[in-house]
Amino acid sequence: MLLAPVRDPMTCHLLALCFDANDPLRLARFWAGVLGWEMADDPPDGIALLPSDDTGFRIRFLPTQEQKAGQNQLHFDLTSTSLEDQQQTVTRSLGLGARHIDIGQRPEEVHVVLADPEGNEFCVIEPDNNFLADCGFIGALACDGSQEVGYFWSEALGWPLVWDQDQETAIRSPRGGPKITWGGPPLMPKTGKNRLHFDIAPPVHGDQQTEVDRLVSLGATRIDIGQGEVSWVVMADPDGHEFCVLTPR
């Protein structure tokens, strides 16, 4: 039985990583096949994958008419236990609809760069990668971002820094799961709304407005992306990347 993650009552909770999807059902089926996670309805009109490990957040697929433009500023790093295991993940992904892509990786690099059926990039990392050695299959959410934004998310989520060198940062939940990493400069130019974003929930017994005010004090801003009258609050972190603060559950 998958137990609900234990939440720190004083900090917000990373509830979900959300994909904007032209075909949410197809994309959810792809990632369910890659990760081995179960699908579930996600009202009002989305689909979610529920973690079967210590990941601690779900993955949501939300409908959009917008087409993907440019490289995403966040992607999965999937781990491998051996070269055979790495190849099996690549083969399984290709069979589900992924494709090989070139984003400028060097020939000597041994990770494999793929794109899902809607072009979202992800990497299958080589075995014996020391940085991800104690992580699960989703080793990291690798983000384009500054040192400042790494500090912001560490404070926002209450996750300690597990890497902070040469302007590269990484955080990880005290309960385990994937690392979230930011690669430092140079940063990619941001063009339009990000294809992937975080949904976070206020602390236990907290309220949405108090959490929004706290996040503003840490360097976030409220933004309008045309969301209209909705129950969640759309914000941007110090690098301008969108995320949503939901109402308490």
N, C-alpha and C positions, 0 to 999 in steps of 0.2 A: 504494500500500500504506500502511495506517495503522500507524505505528510506535508502540510502547509509549512512554509519556511518560518522560522522563529524571527520575529521582528523586534528590532531595537525600538522601544517606545519613544525615544527622543529624536530619532532621525526619520527622514522620509525613506520610502522603500521603492526600489526599482521593480516595478510590477511587470513591465513588458518591453521587449524590443519590437517596434512596429515597422512593417514594410508597407509602403504604398505599392499596390499591385494592380495591374490592368486586368488580371485574371486571378483573383485571390484563391479560388479553389485549386487551380492548377499549381500555383506557386506553393500553397500549403501542402499539397500532395508531394511535390518534389522534396521539400525540406523534411516532411515526415519520413519519406523514404531514406533520405541521407542520414538523418539523426536518429531514426527509430523512435520518434515521439508520437503520441496519440493526438489525433485531431479532435477539436470540439467546436461547437457553435460559439460565436462571440458576438452577441447582440450589440447594436441592431442589425448590422449587415456585414460583419467580418467573420473571419475564421481564425482560430487560435491553435497552436500546438502546445501541449502541456509537457513540461520536462519530466523525464524518467530518471534523472540523476540529480546531482547537487547544484544544477545550474541556478536555481533560485528565482528565475523569471520565466514567463511564457513568451512565445513569439506570436505576434498578431499580424494578420494580413488584411489590409484595409483597402477598399476599392478606390481607384482613381482613374481618371481619363488621361491624365498627363503621361507623356512618354518619357522614358529615362533619357537624360541628356548628360553626358560627361561621366567621369568616374565617381563612384560613391565615396563619401568621406568616412565610411565605417564599413568594415567587412569582418567576416568570421575567419579565424585561424583554427583549423581543425587539426588535431594531433594524430600521431601515428605511433604504434608500438614497434614497428619493424618496417623495412622496405616493402615487404609483401603486404603488410597491413596498409601502408600508404597507397600502394597500387590498387588494392581492393577498394579503398574509398574513392579513388579516382575513377575506377571502372564502374562502380555502382553509381556514382554521380553522372557520368556520361550516359549510362543506360537510362537514367531517369530524365535526361534532357539537358544536362550541362554541356559546356563546350570549353575547349582550351582557348585562352586569350593571352595576348601580349600587352602588358602595361609598362613595359620597359625593364622587366626583370633581366638580370645578367645571366649569361649562359652557365656560369659556374654555380649559380644558386640552385639548391636542390629541392626547394619547395615547389609545388605545382600550383599554378594560378588558373582558376576556372571561373566561369560565369554561369549562373543559374538560368532557367529558361527566359527570364526577363532581363538578363544582362547584369544582374547584381554580382559583383566580384566576390570570390572567396578563395582562400589558400588552404591547401593540404600540406601541412608542415612535415618535414622529414623527422624520422625517429632520432632519439638522443638530442633533442633540442633542450638545452639546459634550462632556458627561461620558462618553458612550459612543462617541465618534467613532472611536476606534481599536480597538473591540471587534468581535467577530464577531456572528453572528446572535443567539446568546444573549449579550446585552450584559451582563446582571447577574443574579445571584440577589439579589433585594431582600428584606431581612429586617427584621422588627420587632425592635429590640434596642438596647441601651445602648452608650455609648462603651466601657465596660468590656469588654463582650463582643467588640467589635471588636478591642480590644487582645489579648484572650485568643486569638482565632482567628489573629491575626497571629503571635503567639508559637508557637501550637500547630502551624501549618502551615509556618512560616518564610516567610510571604508578607509583603512590605512594605506598610505603609499607603500608599495612594495618595490618600486624602482623610481629613482630620481637622479639621473645623471645626464650631462650634456644636453639639457633641456628636454630630454625624453622622460616621460612619467608613466607610471602604471599604478593602478589601485586594485584591490581585491577584497571581497567580502570576508569578514572574519569567519564566516561559516563555510568558506571554500567557494567552489564554482569558478567560472572563467575570470581571467584578469581583464580589465579594461585599460588599454594602452593608448598613449598619444605620442606621436613620433617627433614632435617638435618641428622647427623651421627647416626648410622653407615650406610654407603652407600652400595647399592648392587653392586657387581662386574659387570662391563660392558663387555658384550660378543658380539662382532660384532656390526653391524649397528642397531640403534634403529628402532623399528617397527613404531613408531610415531615420527613426527617432525613438527616444525613450519616452515611455509613460511612467510617471512616478506617482506614488500615493502618499498623502500626508502621514505623519507619525500616528501610532496608535493613540486614540483619544484626542488627536489633534484636529484642526480644521483647515480647510483649504486656504483661506485668506491669510491665516497666520503663517502657513508654510510658504505661500507666495511672498509675503513680506520678508521672511527669513532668507529666501533665495535671492531676492533683490538686494538684501544687505550683503550677500556674498558675491554679487557681481552680475546676476542675471537681470534680464529686462523682460517686461511684458510686451508682446508683439501681436499684430493683427495680420493674419494670413488669409483673411476672408472667411474665417470660421463661423461668423454670425453668432446667433444666440445659442450657446452650447454650455454644458455643465462643467466642462474642463477649462483650464486656463492655459493658453499657449504662451510659452516663454522661450527665450534664447539664452544660451550660456555665454560666457565672455567672448567666445570665438564666433558667436552669431548662429550657432547650431540650434535648431528648434527642439523643444521637448514639451510635454504636456503634464500638467499637474491635475490629477483627477480628484473627484470628490471622495471623502473617506468611505471605506467599505466595511 
